[in-house]
Amino acid sequence: MNIKKSSLVLIAILVLVTFVYNRAQTNTLAPYQVLHALSPVTFFPESLDTSPVSTDSTRVADTLTYLGNLIREPRFLSGINIGNATFKLEETYRNSVVDLEKATGEVPAILSVDYLWEQPQGTLSAVNQLFIAHAKQGGLVTVNMHPGNPFIGGLYERGTGSYKFDDLFVDGTEPNKVWKSVLTYIGDGLKELEDNDVVVLFRPLHEMNGNWFWWSFGEQGPISREQYTKLWTSVYDYLIGERELSNLLWVYSPNSAHNPNDTRAVLELYPGDEFVDVVALDFYEDTLSDLNRNKSIESLLSLGKPFGFAEFGPRSRKRQDSLVINKELLIKVPQTSFLIHWHTNVNEWFPSPRSIIDNRNAKEYMRSESAITRKEVEN
C-alpha cells in the first residue's frame, strides 16, 4: 500500500472512531453533563450543634441529630418539592411523587411544599394530609413560604411603595395587617402538622441574599442585616412565642452566590445561631462544576450546623442526569445531608424539567446506595 493510500485509510479510521465516540456520548451523557474535574469541599465542622433552637421536643432533636450524622456519611436524603399547596397540588404531586414511585418503586425521603404563593388563599388541609401520611411512613417534610409583598400587594416582587420597611411592624398599618394574616395562615397549617406529630423543616424567607424578593430588596436597595433579622424574628416570635409550636426545625437557605451584581454573600443576612437549626443552599445550574462558588458552601458549613440543598435543578431547560449529579455531589460535597429537587412546573411560567422523574436515570438514582429514600429513613 502506498503512502497516499495509507494516509487515506488512517484518516478514514480516525473519522470512524470520532463518529462512534460522539454517538456514544450522545446516547449516554450530553457534553454539559460529563463529570467535571472537581475540587471537593474539604471543610468539615469540628463539631455540630444538634440542639434545636426553639423546642425541647425529643422527636425534633432526634431528627436534627439524624441530619447531623449524615454530614459525615457519603449518603444524603433524597427530596422533591411538590409545588404550591393551593395551586394544582394534585397534578404536581402526581407528576413529582406518584409517577416517580410507579417508575422506580421508591418515594423521596423528603417532601417539600410552598404553603403560599402571594397572599393566603384556600385551605392547607389537602397538602397537610399528604404530609401526615408521608411522615407516618417514615418521611420528612419541608414547608417553605413565598409570601406576597405586604407593601404593594401582588406576588413577591421587591419594593415598598409609599411605605417604609419598619411599617411592617407597626400595628394598624396596611403592611402589618397583611403580614399578620400571612403569619396566622402559616401558623394554622403548621399547628395541624404538630397535632399529628409531624416534624417540619421550616424554611422561611429564603434566598434572602438575592435581589428578587421583597424581603431582601426594597425600593431603596438591599435591606440590612438588622432589617432581615427583625423580619425573621417576627416569624419566629409569632410561631414559637404566640402559637407555642414545638415541631419546627428552622432552615436558613440563601441562594448560591453568583456575583456581586445580583447576589450577596450567603452569610451577609444571617439572623444568628440562636434562630437557626439547619443551613441549606438553593442551587440552579446545568452542571455541578461550580457548587462552591465564592465559598458559599464552606461559609455555611463554618456555622457548625447540618447542611443540605433546599432547592436544586438546572438553570436552563436541559434535562440533568441523576447519576452524574449523584457522583459529582458525593465527590464534591460529601457533607450534604439532603438534596431537594425542585418540581417541574405544571404551568408555562418556567417549564424546565426539574423533577427527579424528568431527569435521566431516575430509577438508578432512587435505587442507589447514596440517595436515601423514604423507606430507608432512620426513625
N, C-alpha and C positions, 0 to 999 in steps of 0.2 A: 504493500500500500504506500503510495507516495505521500509526501509531506502535506500536500494540499488536501488530499482526501482524509488524512489523519486529523487535520485541523477541523475539517467539517464534521467528522464523526464526534470529535471531542466537544465541539460547540453544541451539536445535537444532544449529546448526553447531558451536558450542563443545563440546557434548556428544559429537557425532560425532568431532571432532578428538581430544578427550581419549580416547575409546574406541579409536580407531585407534592413537594413540600408545602407550597402555598395552598393547594387544595386541602391538605391535611390540617393546616392551620385554620382554614375557613370552616372546616367541618367540626372543629373542636372549639377553639377559642379565637375570638376576633382579636386583632392586634392590641387593642386597648385593654384586653383582659389577660394578657400574658403576665405571668408572675414577674414582678419588677425586682430590681436589686434593692433589697430592703435594709433599712437601718433600724434595728429593733430599739424600742424604748427600754432602756436597761434600768431605769429608776424604779425601785420598789420601796414603798414606805417602810421604815424600820418597825413601826407599829401601827395598828389600825384602831380607830375609835369606833367601837361597835356598841356603844351605849346610846339608845335612842334619845333624841334631844327633847321630845315632847311627851313621853309616856314611860311608865314603868311596866307596861304590858310584857309578859314573858313571851307571848307569841310574836309580838313585834320585834323584841330583842333577838329572838331566835332567827327570825327572817334576816335581820341585819347581820347577824353573825354568819349566817349561811352565805350571804353575798360577800362578806369579808373573806371567808375561807376560799372562795372561788378566785380571788385575786392572785393567789399563788398556785393555781392549778391551770393546766392547759385546756380548760373547759369553760364554757360560758352558757348562760341561759338563753335559749332562742326566744325571740319575741316578735309580735306583729301588732301594728296599730290597726284598729278596725274602724277608723274614721270618726265621724261626728255622732254623738249619742242620739241626736234627734233628726238626722238627715240621712235618709236611705240606709239606715243602720242594717236592716235585714239583708239588703243587697250586698253591702260592703262586707258584712260578716260572712255571708255565703262565699263571696269571692276570696276573702282572706283566710278563712278558717275551714269552712265546710269542704270547699273544693280541695284545699290542701290536704285535709285528712283523707279524703277519698283517693287522692293521687299517691299519698305517701304512707298512709296508715298512722300518721303522727299529728299531734297538735302542739304548737309552740308552748313553751313553759310560761310565757308572759303574754297577757292580752293588754293592750293599751287603747285608750279612747280619749277623745276630747269631750268634756262634759258640756261645753257650749261653744258655739261659733257665733260671734256677736252677742246680742242680748239674750237673756234666758227665754226659752220657748219650749213648750212641750214638756212631757214627763220623762224622768230618768229611770223609771221603773223597768222598762224593757231592757236597757243595757245593764242595769244592776242585776237583773235576773240572769243574764248571761255571765256576769262576773261571779255571782254567787255559785252558780253551777260549776264554773271553771275552777274556783277556789276549792270547792268540795272534792274535786278530782285531783287536787294537788297543785293547781296552778297559782301563779301570782298575777296581780293586776296593777296597772298604772293608770292614773287619772291625770289628764292634762287640762289646761284651760286656755281658750283663746277668747278672752273677754273683749267685747266691743268697746270702742272708745267712749268713755263716760263723759267726755268733754264735748265732743262734736257729733256723737251718735254714729251709726253705721258699723262697719267692721272694725278691725283692729288697727287701722292706719294711724300714723302718727299725727300729732298736732293737738293743741289745747284750745283752739278757737279764742274766744274772748276771756276764757278763764285762766287762772294761774294754777300751777300744779298742786299747790297746797290746798286749793279749794276742794280737792277730793276728800279731805279730812275734816272739813268744816260742816257741822250739822246744818241741814237745811238747804245747802246749795244743791243745784241740779246734779252735778257730778257725784256728790256724796250720796244722794238718793239712788242714783243708778248703781254706784259701786256697792252700796248696801244690799241692793236687790240681787246683784251678782253673787255676793258672798252668801246670802241666805239660800239661794238656789243651789250653790255648790255644797254648802253645809248640809242641806236636806238630803242630797244624794249620798254624801259620804256617811251620814248618820244611818241611812238604811243599810249600807255595807257593814258598818260597825255592828249594827244589831244582828247581823248574820255572820259575825266573826270573820270578816274579810279584812285582811291586812292590805293597805293601799300604799303603793309608791306614789306619792303625791308630788306632781311637778308643776308648780305654779310659775307664771311669768317667765317663761323660758326664752332662750335666745335673746336675752336682755342686752347682750353686747353688740347686737346688730343695730341697724338704723331704720328698721322697717316696722317696729311695733310702737304703739303709743306709750307703753311702759318703759321704753328705753330712749325715745327720741321725741321731743316736742317741737313746737314751732320755733322755740328759742334755741334749739340744738339738743345735743345729748344731755340726758338727765345726769345728775351727780350720783355718786355712790350713796350719799346721805339720803337723797330722794328715793332711790331704789330700795334702800334698806327700810325706809319708812313705809313704802308700799308693801314690801314683803312682810314686814312685821304686822301690818294691818290685817293681812290674811291670816297670819299665824295667831295673832291675839284673838281674832274672832273665832277661828276653828278650835283653838285649844283653850283659850280663856273663857269665851262666852258659850260655845257649844260643847266644850269639855270632851272632844273626841280623843280617843285613845288608840286608834288603829292606823295612825299615819306615820310613814317614813318620808321625810322631806328631801326632795331631789332638786339640786341646783344644776341646771343644764344650759350652759352657754352654747353658742354656735362656734364651730371651728373657725379660728381667727384667720380670715382670708388675707386682708390687707388693711392698712390704716384708713383707707377711704370709706369702707363700709362696715368694718367690724373692729371693735376694741379688743384688748387683751382679755382672755377668758376670766381673769380674777378681778378685773377693774371694778365690777359692781358687786362683788361677793358680799353677802349680808353678814357673814360671821359664822364661826363654828357652832355657836350656840343655837343656830337656827337651821342647820343643815345636817342630814344624816348620810346622804349619798351624793356623789358628784357624777355628772354624765356629760357627754358631748353630742351635739347634733352635727352629723356629717353627711353632706351630699356631694359626691364626686363620682366620676365614672370608674376611677381606679383608687386603690389604697396607697398610691405611691407617696402621698404627702399627708399621711394621717396626723403626724405630729407637727404640722406647720406652726411656726412661731412658738414652738414648745407648749402647745395647747394641752396635750395630754400630760406631759411632765408637770406642768403647773397645777393641774387638777390633782394628780397623784400626790403632790407635795403636801396636800391638806391632810393626808392620812385617813381617808375615807374610802369605802368601796367605790369602784369606778366601772362605768359601762357606757354604752351608746344608746341614748334615749330616742334618737331618730336617725335612720340610716337609709341611704338609697342613692341611685345615680342622679347626677345633675342633668344629664340630657335624657333623651328618650331611648337610649340604648339599654338593652337587657344585660344585666350583670350575670356572671357565672357564680353560683353559690359556692362551688368547691374552691374556686380561686379566692373568693372572699375569705372562706374558712381558713385556707392555708396561709394566706397573707396575714390575716388577723392574728393567728397563733404565733407566727414568726415575729411580727412587728409589735404587737401589743398583747403579750400573753397575760397581762394584768387585767384583761377585760372580764368582768363578771356577768355582763348581759349585753345582748345586741338586739335591738328592736327595729325591725324593718318597718318603713312607712307603708301605708296601703296604696294600692293603685286606685286613683280617683275614679269614681263612677260618674263624674260629670266631665265637662270639656275644659275645665279650668286649667289643669296641667296634667293631661292624661299620659304621663310617662309610666312605664311598668316598674313598680317599686315593691310590690308584694312578693313574698317568698315564692308563691306558686307561679308567678310570672318570670322568675329567674330560670336560667338554665340549671339543670342538675338539682332541682328542688328535692327530689326523693333522696338522692345521695347525701345531700346536706342534712336533711332532717333525720337521716339514719346514721349519721357519722358519730364517732365517739365523742367529738368535741362539743357539738351543739346539743345541749341538754333539752329534752322535750318534757311535756307536762308529766308523763308517767314516770319520768326519771328524777323529778324534783324531790329533794330530801325534805321530809316534814317532821 
